[in-house]
Amino acid sequence: MVACALLCRSPVPIDLIIPSPKRRPSPDGFQQLYPYYAGFPESFVHSLLTSSLVTPGALIYDPWNGSGTTTAVASRLGFPAVGFDLNPAMVIVAKARLLPASEGPSLGPLARAIVKRARALRFWISSDDPLSVWFKPKTAFAIRSIERSCSELLIDPSPEWKVEELSSIAASFYTSLFSISRGMASAFRTANPTWMRLPKNKQERAEVCREEIEARFIEAVGRSRIAAGRGNPFQHVACEVSTNDATSATPSQAVDCVLTSPPYCTRIDYTAGTRIEHALVAPLVTVNADELRRRMIGTTMVPKQPIPPRDEWGKNCKRFLDAVYDHPSKASKGYYHVTHLDYFDKMFRSITKLSSVLKSKGKAIIVVQDSYYKDVHNDLPAIITEMADACDLHLDGRADFLSLTCMSRVNSRAAAHDTRKGSTESVLVFVKD
């Protein structure tokens, strides 16, 4: 029977336990190092990967890997896995989570060597260094010195270098830098947990002394070591994490199980949410923020080309799009209708790709959440179910959970429609024909 589910619309296999996909107030070890709003807890992935859904040695795939929960837990359980994400910053974070426990003891000495080398570096930090947007010159210089030291000691970038080549050890140090930089810029956090505003002027930029930055960095690396120290060190298997677009790319081989949570239709700008991370890795990876935002599922940007709705999206999707178009509120017929078309077009193309790489009788476990446009209910679980059915993925089970941490409750500025009572987060289990 289903465990922990508050609602259950469809039967699930009798021996399958589906825990809540929402994180608990006490985060896991890595979540303490790098808090990430989206995604599910490690316990959720662990429960499903050790259930009757997944056979030993199965290849696991997450097309929206985010901070890498699926790939990290799969690796610790001995499953090979593939994780895609469009955001290079999240690929770095996900690679850091793949650090084997056996490498943990080397992090402390390396951190001290990185700091020592950073102190000896002599260079001018440019006024247009992206870190200067957030931090005053001396603070930006101290952060960039540590980043440059990490690069010189741990990376050998060539003109063709890609973020996928970053080792888990190097990724751990960069993720530690992400963590402390976000902490030092905490004054720019807003009611929206995914958004950090820009400083209003140069005087408002954050300022922290070099000694404090170094101490925070070494402490964060220590938390990274603790996070890596869990699980059987001999059970880890290599997993592939890369920057790829789920709407157009698939793994190089067929997969046995998909375990993922795509971006919800709640207008979260994940690109803007990782501005500081992009500033940190600017010497290594060029990120065109506007282009990345445009490619994201759930983007707030209007698509360049018109998108016609498709019958394969299903009746629930058509009903919702019609209601948005006919809504009397401002911009419903234009901006909001068009951006929702973009969302559903990308979701359907992603599900088509996902299905194409899933083996026959393979399982796809997809976590989604309903939402509202004004007072119009967006029943995303029902829409995804109809899209999946059109792609030869048929619903085998569903467990629903009341979520009290939906965006409209977290963000005090959100309109108080029915979502303020909570949203329904659904775990959908599909089987491939």
C-alpha positions, 0 to 999 in steps of 0.5 A: 500500500502507499505509505505517507500519501495524503491522497491516492487517486490510482492504485500502486503496486502493493509492495511499493512504498511511496514516501512524500517527495517534499523535503523535511525541515531538517535537510540532508547533509548536502542540502545543508551545504547547498540549500536548493529550493527545488527537488525531492529529498534523498530519502524519497529517491532511496525508497524508490530505488530500493523498491520493486520498481527498480531491478539491480544494475538498472540504468537510472535517468533524470532529465532534470537533474538539478542539484543531483539528488537522483544521481547521487543516491543512485551512485551510493546504491550501486546504480549507474545513472545519467543526469541532464541539466541545462544550467551549468551551475547545477551540473557542478553542484550535481558532480560535487554530490558524486564525490566518493567517501574515499576522497573526503579526507583529501578535501581538508588539506587541499582546501588549505593548499588552495587558500595558501595559493590564493594569498600568494596570487597577484592580479588585478580584478577587473571592474567588470568582473561579474562578482563585482556586481554583488561584492565590494572590490576587496571582497570580490578579489578575495573570492576570485583569488580562491576561485582562481587558485581552485582552477590552477590547482584542480583544472587544466582547461583547454579552449574546448574544455566543458563543465562535464570534465570537472572532477567531483573533487574540483566540483566540491570546492566550487560548490563550497564557493557557491555556498559561502558566496550566497551566504555573504550575499544573503542581504539580497534574498527576497520573499521568493526563495529562488530569487536574489535581487541585485544591489541597488547601488555600489555602496550596498554591495556586500563586504567581508574581510579576506580572513573571514572568507577563507574561514568560511570556505574551509568550513564549507569544504568540511561540510562537503566532506561530511556529506560525502562520507555517507554510504558504502564507499565501495558501492559507489558507481560512476554516473554521468552528469552533463549540460543537456536539454531534455527537449532534444537530447537523450542518453546514449543508451536505453535506460531502465528507469526514469526518476525525475521532477520537471520544473513546475508551472509556477514561473520560477526563474532558475537562471536568475536564481543562480546569478552568483554561481554563474559569476563565480564560474565566469572564467571557466564557463560562458553563460548567456543568461538570456539564452539560458532563461529562454531555453528553460522549461517554465521560462518567463520570457516570450518565445520568439516563434509562435507555438500552436497547441497540439491535440496530443497535449490532451483535453485537460491542457486544452481546457486550461489554455482556453481558460487562460486565454479567455480570462479577463485579467490583463495580459492573459490573452497575450503574455500569459497564454503564450508563455504557458504554450511554451511550457507545455510545448517543452514538456511534451517534447521532453516526455517524447524524448524520455519515452524514446530512451526508456526500455519496454516495460521500464518505469518512469516516476515523475513528480509534479505539482498543480498550481493556479493561474489567477483562479484557474486550476492548472491540473498539471498531474492530469495534463502530464498523464495525458501527455505521457499516454500519447507517448506510450507511457501509461499510468501505473500508479499515483500518490498525492500529497498535500504540499504547504510549501508551494510558491504562493504560500512561500512568497507573501506577495503572491495573489491569495487564490485557493493555492494559499491553502496548499497544492497537490504534489503528485508522484506519477508512476508510468510504465512503457508499452 
